[in-house]
Amino acid sequence: MSLLITLKDAQKDAMRAKDKQRLNPIRMVLAAIKQREIDEQITLDDAGITSVIVKLVKQRRDSYTQYKDRKSTRLNSSHQYYL
């Protein structure tokens, strides 16, 4: 099963369960994948999807450390959850 199908199934499960904390990161990943496919006019395979996910995780980690260094508690917890 491809990663895209797995992510879409996870999105459906989260929607059925009305689990917003799980649904939001899945939607962000799917949106980033779709954006890259549109920008580059290609269909991403599993390796391309993995690279998108790695990039998003790196961005979240960087944001988390910046908020942590500034001791911002408001956004700190949301970035920590997404990781």
LOVEXTI-268318 format. One record per atom (N, C-alpha, C, O): x, y, z; residue number from 0. Coordinates in pm, 1 decimal, always signed. Layout:
<nodes>
east->X, north->Y, up->Z, i->NUM
...
</nodes>
This chain:
<nodes>
east->+84.7, north->-117.6, up->+0.0, i->0
east->+0.0, north->+0.0, up->+0.0, i->0
east->+89.3, north->+124.1, up->+0.0, i->0
east->+185.3, north->+132.3, up->+76.7, i->0
east->+57.4, north->+219.0, up->-85.4, i->1
east->+140.8, north->+338.1, up->-95.2, i->1
east->+116.5, north->+431.6, up->+23.2, i->1
east->+15.1, north->+422.3, up->+92.4, i->1
east->+209.8, north->+519.5, up->+43.8, i->2
east->+198.8, north->+615.2, up->+154.7, i->2
east->+80.0, north->+709.7, up->+137.3, i->2
east->+14.7, north->+745.9, up->+235.1, i->2
east->+52.4, north->+749.0, up->+15.1, i->3
east->-58.7, north->+840.1, up->-8.9, i->3
east->-191.6, north->+775.3, up->+29.1, i->3
east->-277.1, north->+839.8, up->+89.9, i->3
east->-209.0, north->+650.4, up->-5.7, i->4
east->-331.5, north->+578.3, up->+30.2, i->4
east->-340.2, north->+562.1, up->+181.5, i->4
east->-447.7, north->+576.5, up->+239.7, i->4
east->-227.8, north->+532.4, up->+244.9, i->5
east->-224.4, north->+517.6, up->+390.3, i->5
east->-262.5, north->+648.9, up->+458.5, i->5
east->-338.8, north->+649.2, up->+555.2, i->5
east->-209.3, north->+760.2, up->+408.0, i->6
east->-241.9, north->+891.0, up->+465.8, i->6
east->-389.4, north->+925.6, up->+446.0, i->6
east->-453.8, north->+978.2, up->+536.8, i->6
east->-442.2, north->+896.6, up->+328.9, i->7
east->-583.7, north->+925.9, up->+304.1, i->7
east->-674.4, north->+838.8, up->+390.9, i->7
east->-778.6, north->+884.9, up->+437.7, i->7
east->-635.0, north->+713.1, up->+412.5, i->8
east->-712.3, north->+626.2, up->+502.3, i->8
east->-705.9, north->+676.4, up->+646.3, i->8
east->-805.4, north->+672.8, up->+718.7, i->8
east->-588.3, north->+722.9, up->+686.7, i->9
east->-573.4, north->+778.5, up->+821.7, i->9
east->-657.7, north->+904.7, up->+837.2, i->9
east->-713.9, north->+929.6, up->+943.8, i->9
east->-666.4, north->+984.0, up->+730.7, i->10
east->-749.4, north->+1103.9, up->+734.3, i->10
east->-896.7, north->+1066.3, up->+751.1, i->10
east->-968.4, north->+1127.0, up->+830.7, i->10
east->-939.8, north->+967.7, up->+677.1, i->11
east->-1079.2, north->+922.4, up->+687.9, i->11
east->-1109.3, north->+870.6, up->+828.2, i->11
east->-1214.5, north->+900.5, up->+884.6, i->11
east->-1017.0, north->+793.1, up->+884.1, i->12
east->-1036.4, north->+739.7, up->+1019.3, i->12
east->-1044.9, north->+851.7, up->+1122.8, i->12
east->-1128.4, north->+848.1, up->+1213.2, i->12
east->-957.2, north->+951.1, up->+1108.3, i->13
east->-958.2, north->+1063.9, up->+1202.3, i->13
east->-1086.2, north->+1145.8, up->+1188.4, i->13
east->-1139.6, north->+1196.2, up->+1287.2, i->13
east->-1134.3, north->+1158.4, up->+1066.7, i->14
east->-1258.8, north->+1232.1, up->+1045.5, i->14
east->-1377.4, north->+1157.4, up->+1107.3, i->14
east->-1464.8, north->+1218.0, up->+1169.3, i->14
east->-1378.9, north->+1027.0, up->+1089.5, i->15
east->-1486.6, north->+946.5, up->+1147.4, i->15
east->-1485.0, north->+951.8, up->+1299.5, i->15
east->-1589.6, north->+955.5, up->+1364.4, i->15
east->-1363.1, north->+952.3, up->+1355.4, i->16
east->-1348.0, north->+954.7, up->+1500.6, i->16
east->-1361.4, north->+1097.0, up->+1557.0, i->16
east->-1363.6, north->+1116.1, up->+1678.6, i->16
east->-1370.2, north->+1195.6, up->+1468.4, i->17
east->-1377.4, north->+1336.7, up->+1507.3, i->17
east->-1258.4, north->+1376.6, up->+1595.5, i->17
east->-1272.4, north->+1449.4, up->+1693.7, i->17
east->-1141.4, north->+1326.1, up->+1556.4, i->18
east->-1017.7, north->+1351.7, up->+1629.0, i->18
east->-941.4, north->+1464.1, up->+1558.3, i->18
east->-862.4, north->+1438.8, up->+1467.4, i->18
east->-965.7, north->+1587.5, up->+1600.9, i->19
east->-906.4, north->+1703.0, up->+1534.5, i->19
east->-755.7, north->+1710.8, up->+1553.0, i->19
east->-684.4, north->+1757.6, up->+1464.2, i->19
east->-707.0, north->+1665.1, up->+1667.5, i->20
east->-562.7, north->+1670.4, up->+1690.8, i->20
east->-487.3, north->+1576.4, up->+1597.9, i->20
east->-372.6, north->+1604.2, up->+1562.8, i->20
east->-546.8, north->+1469.9, up->+1558.8, i->21
east->-483.6, north->+1376.8, up->+1465.5, i->21
east->-510.1, north->+1419.7, up->+1321.7, i->21
east->-426.7, north->+1397.0, up->+1234.1, i->21
east->-624.1, north->+1480.9, up->+1296.7, i->22
east->-663.9, north->+1519.0, up->+1162.0, i->22
east->-582.2, north->+1636.3, up->+1107.7, i->22
east->-544.7, north->+1636.2, up->+990.4, i->22
east->-554.6, north->+1734.9, up->+1190.3, i->23
east->-483.0, north->+1854.3, up->+1144.4, i->23
east->-344.6, north->+1823.9, up->+1085.9, i->23
east->-314.8, north->+1872.8, up->+976.9, i->23
east->-258.8, north->+1745.9, up->+1152.4, i->24
east->-128.3, north->+1717.0, up->+1092.0, i->24
east->-139.6, north->+1635.0, up->+962.4, i->24
east->-60.4, north->+1652.9, up->+869.8, i->24
east->-237.5, north->+1546.2, up->+957.2, i->25
east->-255.9, north->+1466.4, up->+834.9, i->25
east->-295.4, north->+1557.4, up->+720.2, i->25
east->-245.8, north->+1542.7, up->+608.5, i->25
east->-384.3, north->+1651.3, up->+747.5, i->26
east->-425.0, north->+1745.9, up->+643.2, i->26
east->-307.7, north->+1832.6, up->+597.3, i->26
east->-295.0, north->+1862.5, up->+478.6, i->26
east->-222.8, north->+1872.7, up->+690.8, i->27
east->-105.9, north->+1952.9, up->+653.5, i->27
east->-13.2, north->+1875.2, up->+561.1, i->27
east->+38.6, north->+1930.0, up->+463.8, i->27
east->+7.6, north->+1747.7, up->+591.6, i->28
east->+94.4, north->+1664.8, up->+508.5, i->28
east->+32.9, north->+1646.6, up->+370.2, i->28
east->+102.2, north->+1661.2, up->+269.5, i->28
east->-95.3, north->+1615.3, up->+364.3, i->29
east->-161.1, north->+1595.8, up->+234.9, i->29
east->-160.7, north->+1724.7, up->+152.9, i->29
east->-144.4, north->+1720.2, up->+31.0, i->29
east->-178.2, north->+1838.1, up->+217.7, i->30
east->-174.5, north->+1966.0, up->+146.7, i->30
east->-35.1, north->+1993.8, up->+91.1, i->30
east->-21.6, north->+2043.2, up->-20.9, i->30
east->+68.1, north->+1962.4, up->+168.5, i->31
east->+205.7, north->+1983.7, up->+122.0, i->31
east->+237.6, north->+1891.7, up->+3.9, i->31
east->+305.2, north->+1932.1, up->-90.8, i->31
east->+188.8, north->+1769.2, up->+10.4, i->32
east->+209.9, north->+1675.3, up->-100.1, i->32
east->+140.6, north->+1727.0, up->-226.1, i->32
east->+200.3, north->+1728.5, up->-333.7, i->32
east->+16.9, north->+1768.6, up->-213.0, i->33
east->-59.0, north->+1819.7, up->-327.3, i->33
east->+6.2, north->+1944.2, up->-384.4, i->33
east->+12.8, north->+1960.6, up->-506.2, i->33
east->+55.0, north->+2032.9, up->-296.6, i->34
east->+121.4, north->+2155.4, up->-342.0, i->34
east->+245.4, north->+2122.9, up->-423.6, i->34
east->+269.1, north->+2184.1, up->-527.8, i->34
east->+324.0, north->+2027.8, up->-377.6, i->35
east->+445.5, north->+1990.8, up->-450.2, i->35
east->+411.7, north->+1925.7, up->-584.1, i->35
east->+479.3, north->+1949.6, up->-684.1, i->35
east->+307.8, north->+1844.1, up->-585.5, i->36
east->+265.6, north->+1782.1, up->-711.4, i->36
east->+220.4, north->+1887.9, up->-812.0, i->36
east->+250.7, north->+1877.6, up->-930.9, i->36
east->+149.2, north->+1987.9, up->-765.3, i->37
east->+102.2, north->+2094.0, up->-854.9, i->37
east->+218.5, north->+2181.5, up->-901.1, i->37
east->+227.5, north->+2215.8, up->-1019.0, i->37
east->+306.7, north->+2217.2, up->-809.2, i->38
east->+420.1, north->+2303.3, up->-843.8, i->38
east->+511.2, north->+2238.3, up->-947.8, i->38
east->+554.4, north->+2302.8, up->-1043.3, i->38
east->+539.2, north->+2110.9, up->-928.0, i->39
east->+633.2, north->+2041.2, up->-1016.3, i->39
east->+563.4, north->+1965.9, up->-1129.2, i->39
east->+630.1, north->+1909.0, up->-1215.5, i->39
east->+431.9, north->+1964.8, up->-1129.8, i->40
east->+350.5, north->+1896.4, up->-1229.8, i->40
east->+391.1, north->+1750.4, up->-1246.0, i->40
east->+412.4, north->+1700.9, up->-1356.7, i->40
east->+400.9, north->+1683.3, up->-1131.2, i->41
east->+434.7, north->+1541.2, up->-1128.6, i->41
east->+343.3, north->+1470.8, up->-1029.3, i->41
east->+270.7, north->+1535.0, up->-953.4, i->41
east->+347.8, north->+1340.6, up->-1030.7, i->42
east->+281.6, north->+1260.6, up->-928.0, i->42
east->+391.2, north->+1200.6, up->-842.3, i->42
east->+478.8, north->+1130.5, up->-892.8, i->42
east->+386.5, north->+1227.9, up->-712.8, i->43
east->+492.3, north->+1183.0, up->-622.7, i->43
east->+478.1, north->+1034.5, up->-592.3, i->43
east->+368.0, north->+983.3, up->-572.5, i->43
east->+592.2, north->+967.0, up->-589.3, i->44
east->+594.7, north->+828.6, up->-544.1, i->44
east->+623.0, north->+828.2, up->-393.8, i->44
east->+627.1, north->+933.9, up->-330.8, i->44
east->+642.4, north->+710.4, up->-337.0, i->45
east->+665.6, north->+700.7, up->-192.3, i->45
east->+790.3, north->+776.2, up->-148.1, i->45
east->+791.6, north->+836.0, up->-40.5, i->45
east->+894.6, north->+774.0, up->-229.7, i->46
east->+1018.2, north->+845.3, up->-193.6, i->46
east->+994.0, north->+995.8, up->-191.4, i->46
east->+1044.2, north->+1064.8, up->-102.7, i->46
east->+918.8, north->+1047.2, up->-286.6, i->47
east->+887.3, north->+1189.4, up->-290.2, i->47
east->+799.9, north->+1230.7, up->-173.8, i->47
east->+818.8, north->+1337.7, up->-116.0, i->47
east->+703.6, north->+1145.7, up->-138.9, i->48
east->+616.2, north->+1173.2, up->-25.0, i->48
east->+696.7, north->+1173.1, up->+104.5, i->48
east->+675.2, north->+1256.5, up->+192.4, i->48
east->+788.8, north->+1079.1, up->+114.9, i->49
east->+875.0, north->+1073.2, up->+233.5, i->49
east->+958.7, north->+1199.3, up->+245.4, i->49
east->+976.7, north->+1251.1, up->+355.6, i->49
east->+1009.8, north->+1249.4, up->+134.6, i->50
east->+1091.4, north->+1371.3, up->+140.8, i->50
east->+1007.0, north->+1490.9, up->+184.0, i->50
east->+1056.5, north->+1578.3, up->+255.1, i->50
east->+881.0, north->+1496.3, up->+142.4, i->51
east->+791.6, north->+1603.5, up->+185.8, i->51
east->+768.4, north->+1594.2, up->+336.3, i->51
east->+771.8, north->+1695.4, up->+406.3, i->51
east->+745.1, north->+1473.6, up->+385.8, i->52
east->+721.6, north->+1453.7, up->+529.0, i->52
east->+845.1, north->+1491.4, up->+609.8, i->52
east->+834.1, north->+1556.1, up->+713.9, i->52
east->+962.2, north->+1451.0, up->+562.2, i->53
east->+1087.1, north->+1484.1, up->+632.1, i->53
east->+1105.2, north->+1635.6, up->+638.6, i->53
east->+1147.2, north->+1689.2, up->+741.1, i->53
east->+1073.4, north->+1703.7, up->+529.4, i->54
east->+1085.6, north->+1849.7, up->+526.7, i->54
east->+990.4, north->+1914.1, up->+626.6, i->54
east->+1028.8, north->+2007.0, up->+697.6, i->54
east->+867.2, north->+1865.7, up->+632.7, i->55
east->+770.3, north->+1920.7, up->+727.4, i->55
east->+812.2, north->+1896.5, up->+871.9, i->55
east->+797.3, north->+1984.8, up->+956.4, i->55
east->+863.9, north->+1778.9, up->+900.7, i->56
east->+908.8, north->+1747.7, up->+1036.5, i->56
east->+1024.5, north->+1838.7, up->+1075.2, i->56
east->+1030.2, north->+1889.2, up->+1187.3, i->56
east->+1116.4, north->+1859.3, up->+981.4, i->57
east->+1229.2, north->+1948.6, up->+1008.8, i->57
east->+1180.8, north->+2090.8, up->+1038.1, i->57
east->+1231.3, north->+2156.1, up->+1129.4, i->57
east->+1083.4, north->+2138.5, up->+961.0, i->58
east->+1028.2, north->+2271.8, up->+985.0, i->58
east->+964.0, north->+2280.5, up->+1122.8, i->58
east->+982.8, north->+2379.3, up->+1193.8, i->58
east->+889.4, north->+2179.3, up->+1160.8, i->59
east->+823.0, north->+2179.0, up->+1291.7, i->59
east->+925.0, north->+2174.4, up->+1404.5, i->59
east->+908.7, north->+2242.8, up->+1505.5, i->59
east->+1029.2, north->+2095.1, up->+1388.4, i->60
east->+1133.2, north->+2089.1, up->+1492.4, i->60
east->+1202.5, north->+2223.5, up->+1508.2, i->60
east->+1228.2, north->+2268.5, up->+1619.9, i->60
east->+1232.6, north->+2287.3, up->+1395.8, i->61
east->+1296.9, north->+2418.6, up->+1402.4, i->61
east->+1206.1, north->+2520.1, up->+1471.2, i->61
east->+1251.2, north->+2597.9, up->+1555.3, i->61
east->+1078.5, north->+2518.8, up->+1435.1, i->62
east->+983.4, north->+2611.0, up->+1498.3, i->62
east->+971.0, north->+2582.5, up->+1647.0, i->62
east->+966.4, north->+2674.6, up->+1728.6, i->62
east->+965.6, north->+2455.8, up->+1681.6, i->63
east->+952.7, north->+2417.1, up->+1822.1, i->63
east->+1071.3, north->+2466.1, up->+1903.2, i->63
east->+1053.9, north->+2520.4, up->+2012.3, i->63
east->+1191.8, north->+2447.5, up->+1850.9, i->64
east->+1309.9, north->+2491.9, up->+1925.9, i->64
east->+1313.9, north->+2644.0, up->+1936.8, i->64
east->+1356.2, north->+2697.5, up->+2039.3, i->64
east->+1270.6, north->+2713.6, up->+1832.8, i->65
east->+1267.8, north->+2860.0, up->+1840.7, i->65
east->+1168.4, north->+2907.2, up->+1946.3, i->65
east->+1199.2, north->+2996.6, up->+2025.2, i->65
east->+1050.9, north->+2848.1, up->+1948.0, i->66
east->+952.2, north->+2885.5, up->+2049.7, i->66
east->+999.6, north->+2846.3, up->+2189.0, i->66
east->+976.1, north->+2918.1, up->+2286.2, i->66
east->+1065.9, north->+2732.6, up->+2197.9, i->67
east->+1115.7, north->+2687.0, up->+2327.4, i->67
east->+1222.7, north->+2782.8, up->+2379.5, i->67
east->+1224.5, north->+2816.1, up->+2498.0, i->67
east->+1311.6, north->+2826.8, up->+2290.7, i->68
east->+1416.5, north->+2920.4, up->+2331.0, i->68
east->+1358.4, north->+3054.0, up->+2375.5, i->68
east->+1412.0, north->+3118.8, up->+2465.4, i->68
east->+1248.8, north->+3094.9, up->+2312.5, i->69
east->+1184.4, north->+3220.5, up->+2349.5, i->69
east->+1085.4, north->+3203.4, up->+2464.5, i->69
east->+1027.8, north->+3300.0, up->+2514.7, i->69
east->+1067.8, north->+3079.1, up->+2504.1, i->70
east->+975.8, north->+3044.9, up->+2613.7, i->70
east->+832.8, north->+3087.9, up->+2584.1, i->70
east->+761.7, north->+3137.4, up->+2671.6, i->70
east->+793.2, north->+3068.5, up->+2462.2, i->71
east->+655.7, north->+3097.7, up->+2422.2, i->71
east->+573.0, north->+2972.0, up->+2444.8, i->71
east->+586.9, north->+2874.3, up->+2371.2, i->71
east->+488.3, north->+2973.8, up->+2544.9, i->72
east->+410.8, north->+2854.2, up->+2578.8, i->72
east->+286.7, north->+2838.5, up->+2492.2, i->72
east->+236.1, north->+2727.3, up->+2477.1, i->72
east->+237.5, north->+2946.3, up->+2435.9, i->73
east->+114.0, north->+2940.4, up->+2358.5, i->73
east->+129.8, north->+2852.6, up->+2234.8, i->73
east->+47.1, north->+2764.4, up->+2211.9, i->73
east->+232.3, north->+2874.1, up->+2155.9, i->74
east->+252.0, north->+2796.8, up->+2033.7, i->74
east->+343.3, north->+2677.0, up->+2054.0, i->74
east->+347.2, north->+2586.7, up->+1970.4, i->74
east->+414.9, north->+2675.8, up->+2162.1, i->75
east->+509.0, north->+2568.4, up->+2190.7, i->75
east->+439.4, north->+2433.0, up->+2197.0, i->75
east->+488.5, north->+2336.1, up->+2139.1, i->75
east->+327.6, north->+2424.6, up->+2265.2, i->76
east->+260.0, north->+2297.6, up->+2283.3, i->76
east->+203.4, north->+2243.9, up->+2151.8, i->76
east->+203.6, north->+2122.8, up->+2129.5, i->76
east->+155.1, north->+2332.4, up->+2064.9, i->77
east->+99.2, north->+2284.0, up->+1938.2, i->77
east->+207.5, north->+2228.3, up->+1848.0, i->77
east->+185.6, north->+2127.0, up->+1781.7, i->77
east->+324.5, north->+2292.0, up->+1843.6, i->78
east->+432.8, north->+2239.8, up->+1762.3, i->78
east->+487.2, north->+2109.5, up->+1818.4, i->78
east->+525.5, north->+2020.0, up->+1743.1, i->78
east->+490.6, north->+2099.0, up->+1948.5, i->79
east->+538.3, north->+1976.0, up->+2010.7, i->79
east->+443.9, north->+1861.5, up->+1980.0, i->79
east->+488.5, north->+1749.2, up->+1956.4, i->79
east->+313.8, north->+1888.1, up->+1979.8, i->80
east->+216.9, north->+1782.2, up->+1950.4, i->80
east->+232.6, north->+1730.7, up->+1808.3, i->80
east->+224.8, north->+1610.0, up->+1785.4, i->80
east->+254.6, north->+1820.1, up->+1712.3, i->81
east->+265.5, north->+1777.8, up->+1573.2, i->81
east->+385.7, north->+1689.5, up->+1549.1, i->81
east->+386.0, north->+1609.8, up->+1455.2, i->81
east->+487.5, north->+1702.1, up->+1631.6, i->82
east->+603.9, north->+1616.0, up->+1615.5, i->82
east->+574.3, north->+1481.3, up->+1675.8, i->82
east->+659.5, north->+1392.5, up->+1673.3, i->82
</nodes>
